[in-house]
Amino acid sequence: MDYTYEEIAKMIDHSLLNPTLTASDLEHGIRVALAYDVASVCIMPYYLKRCTELLQGSTVKPSTTIGFPHGGHTTAIKVAEAEQALADGGEELDMVVNISQVLSENWDYVTSDIRAVLEVTHAAGKKLKVIFENCYLNDAQKIRLCQICGELGADWVKTSTGYGSGGATDADLRLMREHSPAHVQIKAAGGVRTLDRLLEVRALGVTRCGASATQAILDECRRRLGLPPIQV
């Protein structure tokens, strides 16, 4: 095996974003993330403060979404969301670009929209992932977004929300890695449900994956490494 359990677990942002999840489901999901020691919990914004409290003292980071899932919020609202998330303890924010403006190729708007959220996030010493929603875009638009995010200094570019018509594809991950500078990491989201798929995207340069199938992925990882199962 060319990986350790920690290396795989710390690739996963445990996703708790399905709108039908109850408060009880969210509490359980946070316990799962703690037990498996993943990279972060990406949770619905209203529950972020509680999530931060439960993760305190652990190596699992609290995270949430901005402009999710369609990206059409005004820039001022996205900034307000980011400020609230930071106040609630968010350490990593996942922001959806304005998909309509990307498709319109209004790059000045797209750039200023990302910059505004990035500035408040970085001013707080926290990190930003920029979600493209690649299923709706052509390659030229994806490449331009990679260039903009690289120029602005985003921390990650991310394929998808997981709620569009498609998720992370190998072709998109290769394209994003090729056209992003080295300081910008790649996050895959949508369709990473097994350890084998996670290992495939890892080989393409992905450093983070959004996943709701965290337990299944990491149970299989532990089994292959000969580690005891985790009880939650």
N, C-alpha and C positions, 0 to 999 in steps of 0.2 A: 504494500500500500504506500502511495506517495503522499499521504496526508495523515494528519492526526485528528482525533475527535474535536479538539478545540478549534483547529483550522476550519473544519466544516461547520461547526456550530456557530462560529463567529462570522460566517458568511450570511446567516439567516436573520432577516427582519421578520419576526413573527407577526403576521398580518391579522389584525382584529378590526376590520373595516366593513364587514358585511352589515348592512343597515338593520337586519333582523336579529342581530346578536343582542341578547338581554344583558342587564347588569350582571346577573349571575354568570352568564357565558363569558363576559369580559373578565370577571374576577378569576374564573378558572383558566382562561387563556393566559393571563399574566402569571399565574402559578406555574403553568406549563413552561413558559419562557424562562422563568427563574430556575426551574428544576433542570432544564436542558442547557442553561447558560448560553443562550443565543446572543446575537449582537444587539438586537433591540426589539422592543415591542412597538409596532406601528398601529396606533389605536385611534378610534374615533375621537375628534377633538374634545368633545364634552367630557370624556373620561380621562383625559391626559393627566390632570392634576392628581387624581386618585392613583393612576398608574405610576406616576413619579413617586408618590408616597410608598407604594408597595415595592418598588425597585430600589429604593434608597439603600445604600450599603452594598449593592450587588455590582457586577460588571455589565449588567444588561441596561442599555440606554433607553429612556423613554423617547418616543418619537410620534409624530402625527402628520396629518396632511394639510395642505394649503390649496385652496381653489379646487377642491376635489369633488367629483371626479371629472368635470367637464372643462375646467379651466377658464370659464367665461366670466368669472367675477371681475369687477373693476380692480385696477391695481391698488386703489386705496383700501378696498376690502381685503385683498390678499395681504397687504402690509398689516392691517389690523389683526387679521387671523394669526400672522406670524408673531406679532407682538404679544398677543394673548397666549399663544403656544409657548413662547419663551418664558413668559411670566409663570406659566403652569409647570415649568420644569423641562420642557422639550429640549433635547440635545441635538436632534437631527430632524429636519423638516423636509417633507416630500411635496414639492410644489408642481402643480400641473400648469404647463404653458397655456396661453390663450390659443386654443386649437384653431378657432375661427380666423384669428389674425395670422397664424402660421400659414394656413391654407390660402389666405389673401396675400401672403408674402409681404406683409407690412412689417418689415424687419426692424424698423425703428421702434415701433410699438412693442414688438416682442422683446427686444433688447431692454427697453426701459422697464417693462413689466418684471422681467427676471431680475434686473439690477436692483430694483426697489426692494424686493424681498431678500435678495442676497445681502444687501447692505445692512439691513436691520439684523439679519441672522449672524453675519460675521462680526458685526459690532458687539454682539453678545458673546462672541467666542464659540459659536455653535456652527453646525454644518448644514448645507443645503443640497438636496437631490432634486434635479429638474426632470420632470416626467414629460416625455414627448407625445405619447399615445401614437406609436408608429403605425398602427393598423390603418390610420386615416391619412398618412403622409406618403409622399413620394421620396425617392432617395435623395434628390437634390435638397428637399426641405429638411430631411434628417441631417444631412451633411452641414447645412447652414446653421442649424440649431447646435450641432457639435462645435462649430467654429465660434458661435456667439458665447456658448457656455465656457469654452476654453478661454476666450478673451476676457470674460467677466470674472473667471476664477471660481466657478461652481465646483463643488466637491465631488458630485456624481452626476452623470446623465443616466436616465432610467428609461427603459423601453416603453412601459405601459402602466396603466392604473390597475390592470386586472379586471376592469369592468367595461372595456371596449370590446370590439368585435374580434380581437386577436391579441395574443401575448408576445412573449419573447421568442424570436426566431434566430437561428444561427446566422442567417444573412444579415439581419439587423445588428446583431452583436458584433460581428466582424466589422461591419461598416462603422459602427460607433467607436470601436476601439481604434480603427485605422484613422479616423478623422478627429479624434479627441487628443489633446496633448497629454503627456504622461501624467501630469498632476491631476487630471480629471479621471476619476474611477468610473466603472460601468456597473450599473445595477440592472439585473434581469427581473421582470415581474410578469406574471401571467403564464401559467403552464409548467412551472417548476414544481412538480409534485412528487418526484422520486429522487433517491440518492443518485441514481445513474444520470438523470437529467441535470442535476446540480453539478455533478462532476464534468458533464459535457460542457456546460456553460463556463465552468471554472477554467477549463482548458482553452477557452476562447478569450480569456482575460477578465472575466467577470469577478468582482470582489464581493458583491452583495446580491442576495436574492430575496425578493418578497415571497413569502410562503405562508399558506394556511395549513399545509400538510406537514408542519414541522415535526410532530411526533413520529409520523411514519418515516420521514427522511432520516431523522437522527436515531430512531430505533434500529433501522437497517444499518446505519453507519456503525453503531456500537456492536451490532451482531457481527459484522465483517471484521471489526477490529478485536473481537474477542472480549469486549467489555460487558460488564453486567448491565441488565436492563434498568431503566430509571422508573421509579414509581412516583406518580403525582397524586 
